[in-house]
Amino acid sequence: MKATAVFVFLFACTPIVVQAQTAVQQRAARTAPAASAIPTPGQFPPYKAPHMADGKPDLNGIWQAFVAADIDVQDHDAQAGAHPEIMWPGGQGIVEGGEIPYKPEALAQKKANAEKRMVVNITSDPHRHDTGDPELKCYRPGVPRANYLPFPFQITQSRDNIIIVYEFGHVLRTIYMKENDPEAPKEAPADSWLGWSRGHFEGDTLVVDSTGFVPYTWFDRAGDYHSDALHVIERYTPASPYHIMYEATIDDPKVFTRPWKVSFPLYRRMEKNIQLVDFNCEEFVEKLLYGPYFKDPSK
């Protein structure tokens, strides 16, 4: 066969070869594993979490939320912070449906809280909790706020309890997992900042039921608050080796017309040798807290 004829033959066959290659590539794309696809925000492929020796899902690790809900659990713009040179970031809300169902009189109290969130009173005055963000005064952040502060926290599981240690202020929380534990009654022995928490697993989801809260914590710096009737049910669902989907249903018939829910992902911290570090809140707000009693160390 002459060279010219060979060239013509190959040229004529090229569309057939290209079509065949294209068909193979399309078929491969259809059969490629889902893990190779670009993930859709808010959606995770089916996942089965690793289990511990007792058969329970393994949630151990250091986790952190990357949302701006500590400023405001609803959608919000950037705004002035505690000092003129500091700004609080804007952010998308974590409240499902977007709105908190306040009773009219409770909504008025929320707005009053927001106006006085920077007014701090550290005295024995029985009304000292009426003004100022409790977190700003270094009190325990409460639930669910502790889980969306801009600080990491560590989950440690045992057979009978789950311990959560928050970097903010060395806060420690115990979730009692043992059924009918005489040392951990179902009813809170006393009201506290983090409440009284009992947990169980539903499949791979950790469900935590908490009551017995003092009425002083806020949900954010925007003044969203609750009463001593607060009841929180949290759900921690492993979504991948690196994510836990978190949601909390908040019920307080004294303040809200119905239960409402927040939800967001928690991210596993993956730095080498990751650990919690010290954060003593008082060291940073002494002047704000103690005013004329503050002794400036530089003088």
N, C-alpha and C positions, 0 to 999 in steps of 0.2 A: 504494500500500500504506500502510495506517495505521501510525503510529509503534509502536503496541503490537504489531502483527504483525511488524514488523522486529525489534523487541527479542526476541520469542519465537523468531524464526528464527535470530538470531545466538546466542542462549543455547543453542539446540538443537545448533548446529554447533560450539560451543566444545569439547566432549569430542573431536570428530574432529580439530580443529586441534591440541589438546594432544597427542593420540596421535601425530599426524604429526610434531610437533616432537620428541617423545620418541624416536621411531624414528630420526630424523635424528641426534640427539645420540648415541644408542647406536651407530649405524653409524660416526659420526665418531670415537668413542672407540676402536672396534675398529681403525680404519685410521690412528689417530694415530701419528706416529713414536715409536719406543721411547725416544728421548732425553727425551721429555716425562714418562715414567713415573718414579716415585720409585725410585731405585736400591736394590737389596737389598745390605746389607753383605756384603762378601766376594765379590761377583759383579760382573763388568763386562761390558757388551755387547761384541760383536766389535769389534776395533780394529786398524787398520793404521797402524803408526808411520811418520812421515816418514823418508825415507832421505837419507843424505849423498851427495856426488858419487861416492864409491866404491861406492855401492849398499848400504852397511851402515846398519842402523837408527841414528837419531840419538838418543843418550842424553845428550848434553851438557846440563849444567844443574847447579843446586845443589839437593840432595835432603836429606831428613831423615826418619827414622823417628819415629813418635809412639807408642812402646810403653814399658813400664816394665821391659823385659827386662834392662837394665843392672844393675838391682837383683837380679833373679832371672828366669831364662828360663822358669821354671815359675810356675804360679799362686801368688800370695803376698799376704799382708796388709801393711798399712802397718806400719812398724817404726822403732825408734830408729836414727838415723844416726850420723855420726862424732862429733857433739856433741849434748848433751841437747836443745838448742833446735832441732835439725834433725831432720826425720823423712823417711824414705824412703817414697815412695808405694807403695800396694798396686797390683796390676795383674794382668791376665790373662796367662798364659804364651804363648809363641810356639812351644813344642815340639809338633809334631804327635803326637797320641796322648796328650799330657800327661806322659808319664814318660820319664826318661833311663835307658837300659838299662845301668846300672853293673854291673860285676863286684862281688861282695860286698866284697872287700878295697879296691876303688876307692871304693865308696860310703862306707866308713869314713874314707878319706882326705878325701873331699869334706866330710864332717861336721866333721873336724878343721880343715880349711881355714876353714869357716864360723866356727868358734869363735875362730880366731886372725886373722880378716880385718882387724882393726884394729891388730894387732901389727906394727910396722914396724921393720925392721932395715936400715939403710943403712951397711954396712961392707964389708970385704973377706972377711968370713966366707963360706966356701963354702956354708953353709946359710942365707944371707940370703934366699933365695927360698922357704924353707919356710913362712914366715908372711907375712901381709899381702896384701891385694888388690893385684896388680901395677899396676892402674890408679891406685889410691890413691897409689902410689909414683912415679907419672908415667912408668912404662914404656909402651912401645907397647901398644895394647889388643889386638892380635891379630885374627884372622879366625875367625868372622864378627862378633865383638863390636864392631869398629870401625864397623860399619854400623848398630848400634842404640844407640850412645851418644846422650845427649841433646844432640847437637851436629850441625850441618849438615855436609855434605861436597860437594865439587864433582867432577863427572866431566868430563874433557876427552879427546876422541877425536882420534887421528890415524890415518893409514893403517896404521902398524906397531905402535903402542902405544896403550893407554888408561891415562891417569894419573888417579888418585883422590887428591885432597888433602882431608884431614880437618882440621876446625877444631881438634880436640883436639890440643894439643901440636905443631901444624904437621906432622903425620904425612903422609908422601907414600908412595904405593904405585904401583908400575908393574905393569901387566898386559901381558905380551908377546903380541902378536897375530900376528906374522910367522912363517909356517911355516918351519922349518929355518933359523932365524936364527942364524948362527955367533956373534953377540955375545950371544945369549940361549939358552944350552943348555937342554935339556929338564929336566935334573937340576939341583937347587939347588947352586950352588957352595959354599954354606955355610948352616947353619941361621940363621934370623933371626926377629925378633918377628912380622913380617907374612908370613913364608913366601916361597916362590918361585911366582909366578903366571903361568900361560899361559892364553890365552883363544882362543875361536873363536865364531862365530855359528852357531846352528841355527835357521834361519828368522830371526825377529825377536828371538830370545832369545840374550843374551850368556851363554856358559858359561865359567866360570873354574875351572881345576883348580889347586889350590895344595897344595904339600908343603914340606918343609924348614923346619919350625917349631922354635923352641926350646921346651922343655917348661915354660916359666914363665908363660905367659899363662893367664888364667881366662876363662870364658865370662860371668861375672857376679860380683856381690859376695856371692853365696851360696856361693862356694867351688867351683862346678862347674869342672872342670879337664880337662886332657888330658896326654898324654905327647909325646915326640919322634916318635912314630909317627903323629901327626895328619895326616889327609888330608881336605881340604875341597873340595867341588864346589859352586860357587854358580851360580845362574841368575837373570838379570835380564831380566824380560819386560815390555816396555811394555804397559800396560793402558789408558791414556788419555793425552791430552796432559799430564796432571797427576799420573800415577801410574806407578810401576814395581812389579810384583809381584816380591818377592825371596824366594828360598829357598836354603838351604844344607844339604847333606847332609854329616854329620860322621861320619867313620870313624876309629876308633883301637882296634885289637884288643888293645892293652895295658890299656885302661881300660874299654871297653864290650863288651857281648856281641854287639852288632850295630850297623850304621849307624843313625843317627837324623837327624831333619830339623827345622829351624826354618823358619818362613815368616811374612811380614808385608808390608804395602805400604810403599813409600817415597813420599813426597809432594814434589812440586816446590815449592820456595819461590818465591812469586809477588810478594813485596814489590817495590816500585819500587826500582831500583838495588841489588838484593840482592847481597851479597858476604860472603865469609868474613871474620871479624875475628880478632884475636889472642887466643889463650888459652894462656898460659904456665902450665902446671900447677904448677910448682914455687913460683911466687909465692904460691900459696894454701895450700900444705901444708908450708912450710919448718919451722915449729915442730914439726909432727908428724914430719917426716923427720929433722931434725937434733937435736931434743931439747935437751940441755944446751949444744950448740954454737950454738944459735940466738941471734942478737942481736936483741933487740926494738928496732925503730927508734924506738919512742916513748920510749925511756929514754936 
